[in-house]
Amino acid sequence: MKRKRGFTLLELLVVLIILGLLAALVGPRLIGKLGKAKSQIAQSQIALLESALDQYRLDMGRYPTTEEGLKALVEPPVSEEEKARWQGPYLKKKKIPLDPWGRPYHYRYPGEHGDYDLWTYGADGKPGGEGENADITSWE
């Protein structure tokens, strides 16, 4: 009878240790890049929303009020006079994107830092922070 040869327990343990070391070295780097990518997505979305707000202002003669919010970019105004000037929706997908962490963007008009303020609080959803938790704003 021929003897079938397989892996020993020691060989399997060595492979598992090597895989664990690779995961420990590569994992944190990938997670860091994911957080940076989400921040870059938020910056891009804010730039897109700024462009849509500028188009809205060209048509309507003003930016949406804080009460109207970003919904004014996708929903026509109630007033017949303003409805005639509205050329929207101003966003291609006809809906307001959420930030990369699944929360709505904050909008204020008039702004404290410019004509309007548009921002997200980052991964932690709280003002301030560093890295992935840093606020991403239209004025910086």
N, C-alpha and C positions, 0 to 999 in steps of 0.2 A: 504494500500500500504506500502510495505517495503521501507525504506530509504536506498539508496546506499551510502556507506561511501567511501571517497577518501582521498587523502592527502590534507592538508591545505597548503596555500601559505607559512606560517611560517615554516612548516616542510620541504618543498622543499628548502627554503632558507637556513635552517640549514644544510641540506645535501650538498648543493652547496658550502657553506662556508667550510665545512670539506674537501670536495674534493679539493677545491682551496688551502687550507693549506697543504694538503698532496702533491699536485703537486709542491707547492713552496718549500717544504723541500726536496723532493726526486729528482725533476728535475735537479737542479744544480749538484748534486752528479753524476747522470747518465751521464750528458754531460761531466763532468770532466773525468769520466772513459772512455768515448768514445775517447776523445783526447789522453789519455794515451795509449789506445789500438792501435790507428793509429800510434803512435810513435814506439810502440813495433813491429808492422807489418813492418814499414820501416826498423828497425834494422834487422829483420829477412830477409827481401828481400835483404838488403845490404850484409848480410852474404852469402846468396844464390848466389848473383852475384860475390862475392869474390871467392867462390868455383869454379864457372864457369870460372872466369878469370884465376885461378891457373891451371885448366885443360887445358885451351887454351895455357897457357905458356908452359906446359909440352909437348904439341904436336908441337907447332910452334917455341919454343925456345925464345919467347918474349911475352910481353903483347901487346894487340892492341894499336895502336897509338891513340892520341886524335882525329885525323881526322877519323880514322876507328870507334872509339867509341865502344859502347856496341853492335852495330849492328854486329860486327865481331864475336860475340858469336852465332849468328843464321844464318848469311849469309856467304857462302864460299868465300875465297879470289879470286881475279881476276887472279893472277899469277898462272900459271900451276904448278910451283915448290912448292908454298905454298899450292895450292889446294890438292896436293898429301899428304901433312902432316896433313891437317885439318881433324879432326875426329868429327866435330860438326854435328848438332847443340848441343851446350853445355847447353842449357836450355830445360827442359822437354816440356814446352808448345810451344817451338819454336818461342817465341816472348818475347821481353823485357818488363818486367812489368813496369807499371807506379807507382810512389809513391802513398801512400794512399790518397793523395789530388789530384790525377789525373794529375800530372806533370812528365815529364821524369827525371830520375836520372842524375846527373852531373858526368862526368868522365874526368880525365886528366892523361895522361901519357907522360913523366915522372911526378910523383907527387911531390908536395912540402913537403908532410908529410910522404912519404913512396915510395915504387916502383910506386904506382899509387894512385890517390885520387878518392874516390867515395863518393858522398854526395847528400843530399836533404836539401832544406832550411826550411822544416817544413810547418805548416799550412798557414803561411802568405806569403810564397814564397820569402822571403827576407833574406839576411844574418843576422846572429845573432838572438836574441830573447830568450824568456824564455818559459818554459812550452811547450804547444803544438806548439808554434812558433819557438822553438829551432831547430838549425841545427842538422841533424843526419848524422854522418860521419863514414867513414871506419877507421879512424885513432884514434878515441877516444873511 
